[in-house]
Amino acid sequence: MSAPATPLRLRIVETPLGPMRLEAEGGALAGAWFVGQDDCPTTPEPAAAVCAPAPACRNGSDAPAVAGLQGAAAVDAILDQAAAELAEYFAGQRREFSLAMAPRGTPFQRRVWDALRDIPFGGLESYGALSTRCAQAAAVRAVAQAVGRNPISIFIPCHRIVGGNSALTGFGGGLIRKQALLALEGHTYATASPAAKKLERNLAQGSLW
């Protein structure tokens, strides 16, 4: 007898850059999109909750205990943890995300998304450099397409990918949001234009942590 399917559940959480749709399945985060961006799913779930930002966890001690939970309880715990860690990130209290993630995609796409997760807070990387790390140096376009299809925004930091000359380039959630996310991580762009170049590193950023 096969095990029952783990439910896919969603939650809409408020952020300083607008509401985000979070999806979880099987005890892992499966999706995170800004509501209204082109690739954000539009089919609602009847039980979807609209929530204010979750309170930040104190040194991780208040993070939901996911281990041992099953079914909807495990999925809800992941959504609680995702909302809390997202709130911490925007509050300047978190640099790395610790929750389990399971983005849906091809093996190649998942390899690119895993490489994105290796870019640290405050780091930037070009499409060419990312392609080399993914052993696809001759397939920059394919790597760029995989970056553009990242289904877990912010948690998998595709916003840290820029042009080879530091140009802002694109972002599924919109360039104004990408500009704001990079500013939070210490990078100044004067405009939210694809061709905008990074002006300077905010050396004061380190004093916030």
ABEGO torsion letter per residue (X at the ends): XBBBBBBBBBBBBBBAAEBBBBBBBGGBBABBBBBGBAABBABBBAABBBBBBBBBBBGGAABBBABGBBEAAAAAAAAAAAAAAAAAAAAGABABBABBBBBBBBAAAAAAAAAAAABBBGBBBBAAAAAAAAGAAAAAAAAAAAAAABABBGABBAAABBBAAGBAEBBAAEAAAAAAAAAAAGBBBABBBAABBBABBBAAAAAAX
